[in-house]
Amino acid sequence: MENLNIFTRIYEDLGLLFKKACNERIFPGAVASVTIENQEKKYSFFLSSGNLTYKKKEIMSRDVFFDLASLTKPLAAVPAVLSLLKKKIISLDDCLTDLLTIQVPDDKKNITLRQLLNHTSGLPAHRPYYQDLKNNKKKQGVIDKILCEKLVYSIGTEQIYSDLGFMLIGEIVAEKSGLNFEEYVSKTIYQPLSLNNLLFFSNKNKNIIYAPTEQCPWGYKLLKGEVHDDNARFFGVSGHAGLFGNIYGVTRLINYFVDIINGKIKSPFIDQNCLKQFIKKDDDQGSFVLGFDTPSPGKSSSGKYFSSNSFGHLGFTGTSFWVDLIKGVSIVLLSNRVYPRRDNNKIREFRPLFYDTIMKLLTGE
């Protein structure tokens, strides 16, 4: 009964918060989930609010699928890497020369998989390859471009969030598994967990409802069910972006991670100790661990109440999740804040307010 009362209060407070956010055009609509663990039991609560667009013709619902953007990293690239680690096909300290069959330039030969995962590889944050490769739409052309990039800092000395590193991870998964990145993730992770209809890279089912993202500035059409990330849309999805999912799929996979960490289940393709290593923070580095983020000191997107033993991630399109293992709380926020343009950054102020609103109710702080 206590949990039902908490969820009722969350429903009321979030309802008001979401209504205000939609009116202020932070996003046209959003969906959220809150999962709490109490006395060995797990309770999940789901809420949807607003509309698919500001025209208010289609109501937002919990069945809507979102472009998850960079949540592709922790929800697709990470489990793919973990499965290859469990099979002992790769190791975290393998260098690019061990992981790729193509020739690697001398300045990048010693970059390790670990450094790609925690964004200490020295690679730039982003490059608009879709602008440079209009006559070469092959993924290999992009991989070659990444390997030819000039490093922006010495390997292992700094931490700069990099899509390029996760593009290479997608290629590594493909080479080591013998399947396309998205095919390997679907067959190895999502299908065994019955998630392949809740999390996917492409789906031809015409009955699926997608939250539209942006009026594409160079393709001159509204993106709906097409990947928002320009590089992923141009040369194919990879470890950095391209995943679609609804609130049920994202919540279930995150809860699966938590159950593995807490020893409640034994996964056939993810090792518990290895996953624990992925979320362990290294004080000598920044906030990013292996494929995940952790609360940063000061003003964090997770707000003020997540403990130091927490992990999560953000997605450019307006998606995010945070998990607090000490307090037994997992929270997911899915929105399409980039509709109709990506320069709407109001969600930066909304995110910590959203997480604080829930955590204050749950913790009484």
PyMOL commands that set and color helices and strands:
alter all, ss='L'
color gray80, all
select helices_A, chain A and resi 2-23+69-86+96-99+106-108+113-117+129-132+139-147+163-177+181-190+230-235+247-261+272-279+347-363
alter helices_A, ss='H'
color red, helices_A
select strands_A, chain A and resi 29-38+41-50+66-67+199-200+244-245+310-315+319-324+329-335
alter strands_A, ss='S'
color yellow, strands_A
deselect
rebuild
show_as cartoon
